Amino acid sequence: MTIEVKNIVKKFGTFAALDNVDLKVGNGELLALLGPSGSGKTTLLRIIAGLDWPDSGEVSIDGEDALARGASERQVGFVFQHYALFRHMTVFENVAFGLRVQPRAIRKDEATIRARVKELLDLVQLDWLASRYPSQLSGGQRQRIALARALAIEPRILLLDEPFGALDAKVRKELRQWLRSLHSEIHVTSIFVTHDQEEALEVANRVVVMDKGRIEQIGTPGEVYDSPATAFVHGFIGESIVLPVDVSGGSVRLGGRPLNIAANGAASGASKLFIRRHDMQIGPAGSGALEGAVRHVRSFGPIQRAEVTLSGEGNTVIEIDAPRDRELQAGEIVSLQPRRYRIFAAQD
């Protein structure tokens, strides 16, 4: 099942929630809409679902005009952040609900409904909770039941709005892996909204990065992380060091001092230098593009995170991640050389 969005505009008063958005979602794809609050990702999801309507533009599902149909006609399964389970119904009846309220002409008989519910509870590995009520479940269990309920009507498309947002970090990580495995079994075209970059990169086949109602970049997790198209994408995905620099004649300067790095084709003018914290190589004083004093070091797992005050840069403090094979000490003077970096114009 394919989805195509063309020139979608949606305004709330003078605020443009979506500004000429174009997007294609392939059959069986698991796509993430990633961005900060207010970027337009949930609005776009609701328009695809038929829960909201654009001011202009087109939405098609498998080549058919979706805007000519209401939400109930689009065969879309929707999973909300806060589960939206019926508290007075058992787990079994929650999952069966969508099947029981279908029009009489297409409603299955009771035996078929019960078999379908059992199949779904087996799929989400919670068949043993069929007789319990939502209040007797953990957050992770409730979300899996909400997903089973969405799948009960055999949707053509599955949409998930911050599906793990209400869960703690450990449960979120477990459910990410579970959702990825589940999707490989059911192959339903799926879109999920998240502001969690790790979640998007870990789960999705492709990631759509949004900001201020526009799409900044679309690509695989590797593409948006390793080759960010804009300053916003670099700053939003991953943890970056950002320094104001000037580019002139192929030379990069920080505070008027030339850095030992190439401009890599960056246009002349005020710019921003982006470096991933783990891409800053540490060496002895005098050997790198930057120099500074280690202010504080924290070690956890295989890395150490150090705060470094850069020399001659107005006491600018940056954080770097380094392996623990070379233990850093507070007060130590070190040189820093970027292994990989990107330079964007300051206005980007």
Secondary structure, DSSP 4 states (H G I P E B T S, - for coil): --EEEEEEEEEETTEEEEEEEEEEE-TT-EEEEE--TTSSHHHHHHHHHTSS--SEEEEEETTEEGGGS-GGGTTEEEE-TT----TTS-HHHHHHHHHHTS-TTTPPPHHHHHHHHHHHHHHTT-GGGTTS-GGGS-HHHHHHHHHHHHHHT--SEEEEESTTTTS-HHHHHHHHHHHHHHHHHH--EEEEEES-HHHHHHH-SEEEEEETTEEEEEE-HHHHHHS-SSHHHHHHSS-EEEEEEEEETTEEEETTEEPSS--TTPPSEEEEEEEEGGGEEEEETTSSSEEEEEEEEEEETTEEEEEEEETTSTT-EEEEEEETTS---TT-EEEEEESS-EEEETT-
